[in-house]
């Protein structure tokens, strides 16, 4: 996964998605009945990327999903139809590492191995100006602030940049504090705090206003920290690690809440809270996903599931909380209908 995020060269072109895609190859839809509690099944398996899917994101209205691939493409999917929209946005030739929608759904940001960030006008399907240039190495993660005015980008160069999107320039110097490459960033729901996850095995919480760390780094993982996500109330942070665990952190107290969540057999690549904050989803290089009860810190019974043929790289919830999407190194995007599964205790 890291290799795909480090590779180079951004091409600022927009290519039409031709009829070469066979609809039957793009969506493998499961039967319409409810998923079994003992073994959730995918509602749709979407195939269009020519290499692994590195990142996925739902639009705020839940109608569109963006996927960024190691093939250098960004595909916009019609969630209801389970098929691509009529465009493919061309990103870095050797891989798109991260994608994120602005809060109003009008802009898509993408990061790649050439160290730049591209912002896309989704109405016109074209880049908004020139790429944002500031990192010395590949961009690994991008995240919009809740008000949509600032974009955070993390990099292999061990820094985070906060971009003023109106001015299209960094808001001050880079945030520097990690001792190794940074794999993920996430804003707190109130926009006042930014979390960064690093291969130095720590998470740093940053005060966005002062641009300084809030206390000492969060230390608890035994290997790279590769993904972070805030709960909707902002009080809890989840961190995923190559040590095969997830840690839930009390943001105010700067300490873990209970023991690490252990259940995966390989590194945990991505974590995401459900919109109601009651369930945490984790995806792993072991090809599976797990659902966790946030209140009890227990894995939901019989909820270890998978349909990916290679490692899971990214997991996201739809805004209504009824669908979980996962992307994988097997070139697939999978939709899971877990509305009943996630809420049935």
N, C-alpha and C positions, 0 to 999 in steps of 0.2 A: 504493500500500500504506500509506504513512504517513497519508494522508487518512482512510482507514478506521479507523485506530487512534486518531485524534484526536477522533472524534465522540462525541456525548454521550448522557446519560440512561439509567440502569439501571432496568429494570423487574423487580421481584422476584416473578415469577410462574412457574408451571410449567404448560405446556400439553400436553395429550395429542396425540400425533401421529395425526391422523385417517386415514380410509381414502381421503382424496383423493389420496394418493400412489399412483401407478400402479407396481406392482412392475417392470414392464418398463422404466419410465423411470428407476428407481432403480439398476439394476445392468445394465451391459452386459458380460457375461462373455465372455472370449476362449476359444478352443479350449483343450482340456485338455493338449495336448502341451507339451513343454518349450519355453521361449522360445529363439529362435534367437540364437546368440552374436553375430551381426553386427547384429542389430536387436531388442533385447528388446521384448516386447509386454506391454501391461497384462493382468493377470488379471481385473480388474474395474474398471469405471468407475461410481462411485456418484454419483447425482444426487438432491439433495433441497433444498439451499440455494437461495434465491431471488436471491442475490447472491454475490460472490466469497467463496471460503474463505480466511480470513486465517491460520488456525492449526489444526494437528492434533496429536494425541498418542495413543500407545498406552497402554493400561492395563498395569500390571506383568505380568499373566498373559497378555497378548497377545490376550485374547478380545474385548476391546472397544476401539474407537477413538473418540475424541471429536474433533469438528470444530467450530470456531467461525467464524461467517460475518459478512460485512458486512451481512447481513440481520438481525443481532441475535440469531440463534438458535445454540444449542449442540446438536448432534445426536450421540447415542450410537449407534454402529454395531456390529452383531453381525458380527465379522470373518469367522467361518466361513460364515455365511449370506449375507454381502455385502448386508445390508439394515439399515434402522434398527431400533433397539429401540422400544418403545412410548411413548417420551417425547421431547419436545423441551424443553430447558431454555431459558427466555427470558432472554437477556442484554441488553446495551445496545441500545436501539432502532436505533441507527445503527452498530452493529458491535461484534463481539467481536474483540479484538486478539490474545489469547493464551489458551491452555488448558494445564493441566498436572495430571497425576494424582499423588496422594501415593504414597510408596513402598509402602504397604500396599494401595493401590488403593481405599480407602474414601472418599476425598475427591477432588473435582475443583475446581481453582481456575481462575477466569476473570478476565481483566482487560479493561477497555473504556475508551471515550473520555470517560466521565464522571469519571475519576480514582479510581474505586473498584475494589476487588477483592472478588469474591464466592466464598465457599467452599461447595461443594455436598455434601450427604450423598447419596451415590450409592445407598444402600439405600432411602432414602425419596424420592429424587428431589426434594429441596427444599433451600433455602439453610440453611446452618448459621448461625443468628443474623443480625445485621445486616451490611451490607457493611463491609469494612475501609476506612476513610476516612482519608486522610493526604496524598495527592498534590494538588498545585494544578492539574495538567493531566492529560491522558489517560494511562492505563496502557498501556504498549506490550508488556510481557513479564512473565511470572510463572514462578517456578521454586521447587520444593521442595528443601530440604536433604535429604541422603541419610537422615538419621534421622527426617525427617518433622515435626520440631518447629518448623522455621522456614520461612517463605515469603518469598522475595525478589520485589519488584515494581519494575520500571523504568518511567520516565515521561518524557513530553515536558517535564516541569518540570526536567529535568537531574539528577534525584536517583534514588537507589535506597533503598527502605525494606526493612528486615528485620523481619518480623512474628513475634511470639511467638504461635503459633496457639492455645495453651492459654489465654493471657490475652487474646488477640484485641486486641493493641495493639503498636505498634512497639517494637522492642528498641533504645531510644535514638534519637538524632537521625538524620536522613537521611544517607546517604553522598553527599557532595558533592565533586566534583572535575572533572567533565566541563564543557566550555564550550558544549555544545549538547545537544539532546535525546538520550535514551538509547533505543536500539532493542532491545537484547537483554541478558539475563542468564543465567548458567549457574553452577551449583555444581560444584566439583571433586568427584571421587568420594569423597574422604575428608571432604568438608564443611568443610575448613579455609580454602579459598580460594573467592572468588566473582569471576567475570569479568563485566565490563560493557562493552558495545559502543556506541559513540556516533557521532552525525553529526559530531562534532569530529574524526573520522578516527582515533581512538585506541581502544585497549582498556585498561581499568584492571583490575589484579588486586588484590583487596581481601583483607586478613587479616580473616577473619570474627570472630575473637576480639577483636582490638584495634580493628576497624572502621577501619583505616587502610590506605592504598594500600601494596602491596608494591613498593617502588621506583618508578621513573618509569613513566608510561603507555607502552604498547607502540605505537610509531609506525612505520608502513610503508606504509599504504594512502594512496591519492591522493584518496579520496572517502569518503562516509559508510561507517561499519562498521555492518552491520545484523543480524549474527547471529554467535554464538559457541558453540562446543561443545568440551568436554573429551574427550580420548581416555579409554577405560576405565581405563587405568593412571594417568591424571592427569598424565602427563609432557608431553603435547603438547596444545596448544590450537589449534583452527582458527577463523579469523575470515573472514567473508564480507563483501564490500564492493560498493558501487555503482561501484567502479572496475573491475568485471568479473573480479576475481581473488579467490583464497583464499590466505591465508597460514597456514602451519603454524609455530607458535611453540614453542620450548623453554621450558617454564614456569619451570624453575629458573634458566636462564641469561638469561631475558628477551630473547631475540633470535630472529629467524626461523631456521627450519631450511630451508636452501636457498632457491631463488628462489620467487616467488609462483606458484601454480598458475593458469595462464591457459588458457582454452579456451572460455569462454562469450562470447557476443556482446552481452550486456547485463548489467545489474547482477546480482550473485549475492545472492539473497534469503535463503538458508537453507543450513546445513551440518549434517551428522549423521554420527557415526562408527558403523560396524557394531559389534555387541556384542563381537566379538573384536578390534576395534581395527585390523584390517588394511585396511579399506576406508573411504573417506570418500565420502559422497554430497553433491552440491551441486545446488541448484535455482536457476533463474534466470528473470529477466523475459524472457529470450529464448525461453521456453516449453519449455525442455529441462532434462534432468538429466544430470549426469556422475558417473561412478564413478572414484575415484582410488585408486591403490595407495599406501598410506601409506608403505611402506618405500622405494619408488623415486621417489615424488612424480610418477609418470607417470599420465596418463589411461589407463584400461584400454582396450585396442584395440577400436575400433568400439562403444564404450559411450555415445556421445552419443545420447540418445534422448528421445523426447517423444510425448505423446498429448494434451497440454493445448492448448487453442485460444487461451489467453491466458497471461500470465506465471505461473510457478510461485512460490508464496508460502511453502511449508513442506514440508520433507522429514523423515521419521522412519523408523527401523528398528523392526521388531517385535523383541520381546525374544529370540526364538530366532534372529534374524538371517536368516531365510528370506524375509522380505517387506519391501519398501520401500514406504512410502505417501507420496503427494505430494498437496498441496492447491493449488488455483490460482484465479486471478481469473476463470476460466471456470465457476465454481460447482461444479467437479468435485473429488472425492477419487478417486485412482487407486491401486490395489494392483498392485505389480509383484512377480512371483515371481522373485527374483534369487538364490536360494540357490546354484544352480550357477554363475550368472554372476559373483557376487561372490567366489566361492572358487576359480574356475578361472583360473589364471594362464597 
